[in-house]
């Protein structure tokens, strides 16, 4: 480009910036003058207590029906729940109950006809969960599809076809995935984590390797025998929520589930195995030594089960220990030092046990410092080193209660909440009790709950560290440590 042409181009571009100003709008941007707007409300808004409109009916065979009428939006949710086949049942290994529950959906047979994936072929996508005390099967659908779903659900529950080829295919797929996971550091830690928390005699202590070994003895006869336990109407219930009219659906539901044969009073029902913690002489921590780009730290600790009075306090402790962005550990590790992308905490509880986890991945030089900070934070929420502060507690309580309300805001979430209480023999309409307990918490109550469950000197730890940082971990005074040096793969 010649110098004259470049000068002409620069002049043209400079002249383009001399534009006329944008004229004012012909219409005002705000339709209502500010002076006409009402002032903000004074004080705190009073929230109406959570109240559920429940219709309940128990059929002659003992099967329970619960209907919660919701908004007129054309959507309904269904949750079948049973307490007849708990995961932790002395009558059957957990692996038998788990595989029975999932293969029950694979094939449905009646009168020599077998239909693969009946619910899916009918256009539904049910979610299956096997909890500590039984099975829950749920889905959401347009209201007009409710009868068709219920009929398909009834057939699926009562007429499963357990086929050896389905079992073999599922075992092969599971074994391949499990072996692949065990080859990595994360899989090694997941395999070991349950046995660090629970005693070797407790079935909850079984890891991936133990479950793989148990598959060798699994057969369809064991699955069918376990399924026979499930068909106990006196331990089963159906929850329907959403845009439904109870008086219209009750006769239909009664006709379907009233056909389940009643059972005589059982001499012995499910035999739940209570949780038993690991022996103090066992290693407290498992450390995988590997030249990874980032160190990984996880603390796993016992927590209250769902029915326990401390359950509400742990919904708040979950936020304080890393569940919310404003938690101290997240702000310190992520925002101030930049050692990690974030710090996380999770609390989960079943009817028989609970657990809380704290975890993060950090730049290797920060490994020991972050580990010390994790243990110090556990001590702080127990009331040591200053304890819980009023400001952070207010944020944690607000977040805990809003997350709980958000789960109840959908018809499916409400069905789950009601079914969960029915399964453990609680009042299904008492969901608002947890909200009230959260609101009543103060700093001392949260610290008391933390002291009852959290053990800063004993809580199990799972770590992945670089070889040069192992010495600092061994010098941290954690007690007995199990060091693993896995063979490096490609």
LOVEX-58563 format. One line per field, with one value per residue (C-alpha): residue number from 0; residue in three letters; x, y, z. Coordinates in steps of 0.25 Angstrom, whole numbers. Example, Ala and Ser with C-alpha at 12.3 -4.5 7.8 and 13.67 -1.06 7.14 Angstrom:
BEGIN
num <- c(0, 1);
residu <- c(ALA, SER);
px <- c(49, 55);
py <- c(-18, -4);
pz <- c(31, 29);
***
This chain:
BEGIN
num <- c(0, 1, 2, 3, 4, 5, 6, 7, 8, 9, 10, 11, 12, 13, 14, 15, 16, 17, 18, 19, 20, 21, 22, 23, 24, 25, 26, 27, 28, 29, 30, 31, 32, 33, 34, 35, 36, 37, 38, 39, 40, 41, 42, 43, 44, 45, 46, 47, 48, 49, 50, 51, 52, 53, 54, 55, 56, 57, 58, 59, 60, 61, 62, 63, 64, 65, 66, 67, 68, 69, 70, 71, 72, 73, 74, 75, 76, 77, 78, 79, 80, 81, 82, 83, 84, 85, 86, 87, 88, 89, 90, 91, 92, 93, 94, 95, 96, 97, 98, 99, 100, 101, 102, 103, 104, 105, 106, 107, 108, 109, 110, 111, 112, 113, 114, 115, 116, 117, 118, 119, 120, 121, 122, 123, 124, 125, 126, 127, 128, 129, 130, 131, 132, 133, 134, 135, 136, 137, 138, 139, 140, 141, 142, 143, 144, 145, 146, 147, 148, 149, 150, 151, 152, 153, 154, 155, 156, 157, 158, 159, 160, 161, 162, 163, 164, 165, 166, 167, 168, 169, 170, 171, 172, 173, 174, 175, 176, 177, 178, 179, 180, 181, 182, 183, 184, 185, 186, 187, 188, 189, 190, 191, 192, 193, 194, 195, 196, 197, 198, 199, 200, 201, 202, 203, 204, 205, 206, 207, 208, 209, 210, 211, 212, 213, 214, 215, 216, 217, 218, 219, 220, 221, 222, 223, 224, 225, 226, 227, 228, 229, 230, 231, 232, 233, 234, 235, 236, 237, 238, 239, 240, 241, 242, 243, 244, 245, 246, 247, 248, 249, 250, 251, 252, 253, 254, 255, 256, 257, 258, 259, 260, 261, 262, 263, 264, 265, 266, 267, 268, 269, 270, 271, 272, 273, 274, 275, 276, 277, 278, 279, 280, 281, 282, 283, 284, 285, 286, 287, 288, 289, 290, 291, 292, 293, 294, 295, 296, 297, 298, 299, 300, 301, 302, 303, 304, 305, 306, 307, 308, 309, 310, 311, 312, 313, 314, 315, 316, 317, 318, 319, 320, 321, 322, 323, 324, 325, 326, 327, 328, 329, 330, 331, 332, 333, 334, 335, 336, 337, 338, 339, 340, 341, 342, 343, 344, 345, 346, 347, 348, 349, 350, 351, 352, 353, 354, 355, 356, 357, 358, 359, 360, 361, 362, 363, 364, 365, 366, 367, 368, 369, 370, 371, 372, 373, 374, 375, 376, 377, 378, 379, 380, 381, 382, 383, 384, 385, 386, 387, 388, 389, 390, 391, 392, 393, 394, 395, 396, 397, 398, 399, 400, 401, 402, 403, 404, 405, 406, 407, 408, 409, 410, 411, 412, 413, 414, 415, 416, 417, 418, 419, 420, 421, 422, 423, 424, 425, 426, 427, 428, 429, 430, 431, 432, 433, 434, 435, 436, 437, 438, 439, 440, 441, 442, 443, 444, 445, 446, 447, 448, 449, 450, 451, 452, 453, 454, 455, 456, 457, 458, 459, 460, 461, 462, 463, 464, 465, 466, 467, 468, 469, 470, 471, 472, 473, 474, 475, 476, 477, 478, 479, 480, 481, 482, 483, 484, 485, 486, 487, 488, 489);
residu <- c(UNK, UNK, UNK, UNK, UNK, UNK, UNK, UNK, UNK, UNK, UNK, UNK, UNK, UNK, UNK, UNK, UNK, UNK, UNK, UNK, UNK, UNK, UNK, UNK, UNK, UNK, UNK, UNK, UNK, UNK, UNK, UNK, UNK, UNK, UNK, UNK, UNK, UNK, UNK, UNK, UNK, UNK, UNK, UNK, UNK, UNK, UNK, UNK, UNK, UNK, UNK, UNK, UNK, UNK, UNK, UNK, UNK, UNK, UNK, UNK, UNK, UNK, UNK, UNK, UNK, UNK, UNK, UNK, UNK, UNK, UNK, UNK, UNK, UNK, UNK, UNK, UNK, UNK, UNK, UNK, UNK, UNK, UNK, UNK, UNK, UNK, UNK, UNK, UNK, UNK, UNK, UNK, UNK, UNK, UNK, UNK, UNK, UNK, UNK, UNK, UNK, UNK, UNK, UNK, UNK, UNK, UNK, UNK, UNK, UNK, UNK, UNK, UNK, UNK, UNK, UNK, UNK, UNK, UNK, UNK, UNK, UNK, UNK, UNK, UNK, UNK, UNK, UNK, UNK, UNK, UNK, UNK, UNK, UNK, UNK, UNK, UNK, UNK, UNK, UNK, UNK, UNK, UNK, UNK, UNK, UNK, UNK, UNK, UNK, UNK, UNK, UNK, UNK, UNK, UNK, UNK, UNK, UNK, UNK, UNK, UNK, UNK, UNK, UNK, UNK, UNK, UNK, UNK, UNK, UNK, UNK, UNK, UNK, UNK, UNK, UNK, UNK, UNK, UNK, UNK, UNK, UNK, UNK, UNK, UNK, UNK, UNK, UNK, UNK, UNK, UNK, UNK, UNK, UNK, UNK, UNK, UNK, UNK, UNK, UNK, UNK, UNK, UNK, UNK, UNK, UNK, UNK, UNK, UNK, UNK, UNK, UNK, UNK, UNK, UNK, UNK, UNK, UNK, UNK, UNK, UNK, UNK, UNK, UNK, UNK, UNK, UNK, UNK, UNK, UNK, UNK, UNK, UNK, UNK, UNK, UNK, UNK, UNK, UNK, UNK, UNK, UNK, UNK, UNK, UNK, UNK, UNK, UNK, UNK, UNK, UNK, UNK, UNK, UNK, UNK, UNK, UNK, UNK, UNK, UNK, UNK, UNK, UNK, UNK, UNK, UNK, UNK, UNK, UNK, UNK, UNK, UNK, UNK, UNK, UNK, UNK, UNK, UNK, UNK, UNK, UNK, UNK, UNK, UNK, UNK, UNK, UNK, UNK, UNK, UNK, UNK, UNK, UNK, UNK, UNK, UNK, UNK, UNK, UNK, UNK, UNK, UNK, UNK, UNK, UNK, UNK, UNK, UNK, UNK, UNK, UNK, UNK, UNK, UNK, UNK, UNK, UNK, UNK, UNK, UNK, UNK, UNK, UNK, UNK, UNK, UNK, UNK, UNK, UNK, UNK, UNK, UNK, UNK, UNK, UNK, UNK, UNK, UNK, UNK, UNK, UNK, UNK, UNK, UNK, UNK, UNK, UNK, UNK, UNK, UNK, UNK, UNK, UNK, UNK, UNK, UNK, UNK, UNK, UNK, UNK, UNK, UNK, UNK, UNK, UNK, UNK, UNK, UNK, UNK, UNK, UNK, UNK, UNK, UNK, UNK, UNK, UNK, UNK, UNK, UNK, UNK, UNK, UNK, UNK, UNK, UNK, UNK, UNK, UNK, UNK, UNK, UNK, UNK, UNK, UNK, UNK, UNK, UNK, UNK, UNK, UNK, UNK, UNK, UNK, UNK, UNK, UNK, UNK, UNK, UNK, UNK, UNK, UNK, UNK, UNK, UNK, UNK, UNK, UNK, UNK, UNK, UNK, UNK, UNK, UNK, UNK, UNK, UNK, UNK, UNK, UNK, UNK, UNK, UNK, UNK, UNK, UNK, UNK, UNK, UNK, UNK, UNK, UNK, UNK, UNK, UNK, UNK, UNK, UNK, UNK, UNK, UNK, UNK, UNK, UNK, UNK, UNK, UNK, UNK, UNK, UNK, UNK, UNK, UNK, UNK, UNK, UNK, UNK, UNK, UNK, UNK, UNK, UNK, UNK, UNK, UNK, UNK, UNK, UNK, UNK, UNK, UNK, UNK, UNK, UNK, UNK, UNK, UNK, UNK, UNK);
px <- c(0, 6, 8, -3, -13, -10, -12, -25, -30, -27, -34, -46, -46, -44, -56, -65, -64, -71, -85, -97, -102, -114, -127, -135, -146, -160, -166, -161, -153, -161, -176, -179, -173, -164, -172, -184, -177, -180, -168, -161, -167, -163, -158, -158, -169, -177, -176, -188, -185, -184, -197, -200, -214, -213, -224, -220, -226, -222, -227, -232, -219, -211, -206, -206, -210, -206, -211, -206, -214, -205, -206, -215, -203, -206, -195, -195, -184, -184, -175, -176, -169, -167, -161, -161, -147, -137, -123, -117, -126, -120, -129, -122, -108, -109, -104, -116, -126, -119, -118, -133, -138, -131, -133, -148, -149, -142, -153, -167, -174, -188, -195, -182, -180, -168, -167, -154, -153, -168, -169, -159, -166, -179, -171, -168, -154, -155, -144, -141, -134, -131, -129, -125, -140, -145, -149, -154, -159, -164, -167, -174, -184, -196, -208, -215, -204, -206, -215, -206, -193, -200, -204, -190, -184, -193, -189, -174, -175, -183, -178, -163, -156, -142, -134, -120, -115, -119, -112, -99, -100, -101, -90, -81, -83, -82, -69, -63, -66, -62, -49, -46, -49, -40, -29, -29, -27, -41, -46, -36, -41, -56, -53, -46, -55, -66, -57, -50, -63, -71, -66, -62, -75, -84, -89, -88, -73, -73, -65, -64, -55, -65, -77, -69, -66, -81, -85, -79, -90, -102, -113, -127, -132, -127, -133, -147, -147, -143, -154, -164, -161, -165, -179, -184, -196, -195, -181, -184, -190, -193, -192, -198, -196, -199, -211, -220, -234, -233, -248, -246, -233, -235, -245, -236, -223, -231, -235, -221, -213, -225, -223, -209, -211, -212, -201, -203, -197, -182, -174, -162, -161, -149, -137, -129, -114, -111, -98, -85, -73, -59, -50, -41, -29, -31, -24, -30, -25, -22, -12, -10, 4, 4, 11, -2, -4, -13, -14, -28, -33, -46, -51, -63, -70, -82, -95, -109, -119, -132, -141, -131, -133, -119, -123, -127, -114, -106, -113, -108, -94, -93, -94, -84, -73, -73, -87, -89, -80, -78, -73, -60, -52, -57, -53, -39, -35, -41, -42, -31, -20, -24, -20, -33, -44, -54, -57, -69, -77, -88, -98, -106, -115, -124, -133, -122, -109, -103, -90, -84, -72, -62, -54, -45, -34, -22, -8, 1, 10, -3, -6, -2, -8, -21, -22, -19, -30, -40, -38, -37, -51, -57, -52, -58, -72, -71, -70, -54, -46, -57, -68, -79, -82, -96, -94, -90, -101, -111, -106, -105, -119, -125, -118, -122, -137, -138, -131, -141, -153, -148, -148, -163, -166, -168, -179, -168, -160, -172, -175, -161, -162, -176, -171, -159, -166, -176, -165, -159, -173, -174, -185, -185, -190, -179, -169, -170, -164, -150, -152, -157, -145, -135, -142, -140, -125, -115, -100, -100, -109, -101, -88, -95, -99, -85, -79, -88, -84, -71, -58, -46, -36, -43, -51, -46, -37, -34, -23, -15, -2, 11, 23, 30, 18, 16, 26, 18, 5, 12, 16, 2, -1, -13, -11, -9, -8, -9, 0, -3, 7, -1, 6, 6, -2, -4);
py <- c(0, 14, 25, 33, 22, 19, 34, 35, 22, 27, 40, 33, 24, 36, 43, 32, 35, 48, 43, 51, 48, 38, 46, 44, 33, 38, 30, 29, 16, 15, 14, 17, 30, 27, 35, 26, 13, 8, 8, -5, -13, -11, -22, -37, -43, -54, -67, -76, -89, -101, -108, -121, -124, -140, -150, -164, -177, -191, -203, -216, -223, -212, -204, -189, -178, -164, -152, -138, -129, -118, -107, -108, -109, -123, -130, -142, -150, -164, -170, -185, -188, -201, -204, -219, -221, -212, -211, -214, -226, -238, -247, -244, -239, -224, -228, -238, -227, -216, -225, -230, -216, -212, -225, -224, -213, -220, -230, -233, -246, -252, -263, -267, -253, -245, -230, -223, -210, -209, -195, -189, -195, -189, -175, -173, -171, -176, -174, -185, -183, -194, -188, -193, -197, -201, -197, -184, -184, -171, -163, -150, -150, -142, -144, -152, -162, -165, -178, -184, -182, -188, -200, -202, -200, -210, -221, -217, -219, -232, -239, -237, -248, -250, -256, -262, -254, -241, -244, -248, -236, -226, -233, -232, -218, -214, -223, -215, -202, -205, -211, -198, -190, -198, -195, -180, -173, -168, -183, -187, -177, -180, -195, -192, -181, -189, -198, -186, -181, -195, -207, -219, -227, -216, -218, -203, -205, -213, -206, -208, -221, -227, -225, -231, -243, -245, -245, -258, -265, -257, -264, -262, -271, -262, -250, -256, -261, -247, -241, -249, -241, -228, -232, -229, -219, -216, -210, -203, -189, -181, -166, -157, -142, -131, -127, -139, -140, -150, -154, -157, -165, -173, -183, -186, -187, -196, -205, -207, -209, -215, -227, -230, -242, -239, -247, -253, -246, -249, -256, -248, -236, -228, -229, -216, -216, -204, -197, -200, -191, -195, -200, -189, -198, -198, -188, -174, -169, -175, -168, -171, -166, -162, -151, -144, -130, -127, -132, -138, -137, -143, -144, -154, -154, -160, -151, -153, -161, -155, -157, -152, -138, -133, -135, -121, -116, -124, -118, -104, -110, -115, -101, -96, -107, -104, -105, -90, -81, -72, -83, -80, -91, -88, -73, -76, -87, -82, -67, -63, -73, -78, -92, -98, -96, -98, -105, -114, -121, -131, -137, -149, -157, -170, -175, -183, -174, -162, -157, -143, -141, -129, -130, -121, -122, -113, -109, -119, -109, -105, -120, -119, -105, -109, -122, -114, -104, -115, -121, -107, -103, -116, -112, -98, -102, -111, -98, -97, -86, -76, -85, -82, -67, -61, -55, -68, -76, -67, -69, -84, -85, -77, -86, -99, -96, -90, -103, -111, -103, -104, -119, -118, -108, -119, -130, -140, -134, -134, -148, -152, -145, -151, -165, -164, -162, -173, -182, -180, -180, -165, -155, -152, -138, -134, -129, -115, -120, -119, -105, -101, -108, -100, -87, -90, -93, -83, -84, -92, -103, -104, -106, -116, -125, -124, -128, -140, -146, -139, -145, -136, -146, -158, -155, -163, -156, -160, -153, -153, -146, -145, -153, -140, -136, -150, -146, -134, -142, -153, -142, -136, -145, -152, -165, -178, -176, -186, -182, -188, -187, -192, -197, -186, -189, -182);
pz <- c(0, -4, 6, 0, 0, 15, 18, 11, 18, 32, 29, 24, 37, 46, 39, 42, 57, 56, 56, 60, 75, 77, 78, 91, 91, 87, 98, 113, 116, 129, 128, 142, 149, 160, 170, 167, 171, 185, 195, 198, 209, 223, 232, 229, 220, 228, 220, 221, 227, 217, 217, 208, 203, 204, 201, 207, 206, 211, 202, 209, 205, 213, 200, 203, 193, 196, 186, 187, 178, 172, 162, 149, 140, 133, 139, 149, 156, 162, 172, 176, 189, 197, 210, 207, 201, 209, 203, 217, 220, 228, 219, 206, 202, 197, 183, 181, 185, 176, 163, 166, 166, 153, 145, 149, 139, 128, 124, 127, 124, 125, 118, 110, 105, 109, 106, 107, 115, 116, 123, 113, 101, 106, 105, 120, 127, 141, 151, 161, 174, 184, 198, 211, 214, 201, 186, 180, 166, 160, 148, 143, 131, 125, 134, 123, 122, 137, 135, 124, 133, 145, 137, 132, 145, 151, 141, 143, 158, 158, 145, 143, 135, 140, 129, 130, 117, 123, 136, 128, 120, 131, 139, 128, 126, 141, 142, 130, 136, 150, 146, 138, 150, 159, 150, 154, 166, 168, 167, 177, 187, 184, 187, 200, 205, 211, 219, 225, 231, 234, 241, 233, 238, 233, 218, 216, 217, 204, 192, 178, 179, 189, 180, 168, 176, 180, 165, 163, 171, 166, 158, 153, 164, 175, 168, 167, 181, 186, 177, 184, 196, 189, 186, 200, 199, 213, 212, 199, 195, 183, 183, 172, 172, 163, 154, 159, 165, 176, 175, 160, 161, 175, 169, 158, 167, 176, 165, 160, 173, 181, 172, 179, 187, 202, 211, 224, 236, 234, 245, 241, 232, 228, 237, 236, 239, 248, 244, 251, 250, 247, 258, 263, 261, 246, 237, 237, 224, 210, 202, 187, 183, 168, 160, 157, 152, 164, 178, 183, 197, 202, 216, 219, 232, 238, 239, 245, 237, 231, 243, 253, 260, 256, 241, 239, 246, 236, 224, 229, 233, 218, 214, 224, 221, 206, 200, 198, 190, 203, 211, 218, 212, 198, 199, 205, 196, 183, 184, 193, 190, 177, 180, 175, 166, 178, 190, 192, 203, 201, 212, 209, 218, 218, 228, 235, 233, 227, 222, 219, 210, 208, 196, 187, 176, 179, 173, 179, 187, 195, 199, 214, 216, 210, 218, 231, 227, 225, 239, 245, 239, 245, 259, 257, 253, 266, 274, 275, 270, 270, 266, 256, 253, 252, 239, 232, 239, 233, 219, 221, 227, 216, 205, 212, 214, 199, 194, 202, 197, 182, 183, 187, 176, 166, 166, 165, 177, 185, 182, 186, 199, 203, 198, 207, 219, 216, 214, 228, 235, 237, 235, 220, 222, 232, 221, 227, 240, 235, 230, 244, 250, 241, 245, 260, 259, 265, 266, 278, 273, 260, 268, 277, 265, 259, 272, 273, 259, 254, 258, 254, 260, 254, 241, 230, 219, 205, 198, 184, 186, 178, 184, 189, 198, 204, 216, 219, 220, 229, 238, 240, 252, 245, 252, 244, 229, 218, 206, 192, 181, 169, 156, 146, 133, 120);
***
